Amino acid sequence: MAEKEAPKQPTHRAYSVIRREGQDDFWLNVGLVFPHKDGGGFNIMLQAFPLDGKIVCREITDDDHDDAPAQRRQSNGGRSSHDARRR
């Protein structure tokens, strides 16, 4: 039986969701997710580790041109990863 080829690109993004009182939650991109060749698991490559220990993984979509999932973007254009340090 032929083994599946591992994707050369990540299939998901890893986020830390920062709760902000009186504002929308901020989704900070902390890494990428790659499925195993056999489809039985994932490798998560983190650039940072969330302080609360919680990681949210979301599929990368064709219209994913930003660091935040589409349903979480703010109506005023959202924030880029460059704004991650400001709260």
Secondary structure, DSSP 4 states (H G I P E B T S, - for coil): -PPPPPPSS-SEEEEEEEP-TTS--EEEEEEEEEE-TTSS-EEEEESS--TTS--EEEE--TT--SSS-GGGS-TT----GGGTT--
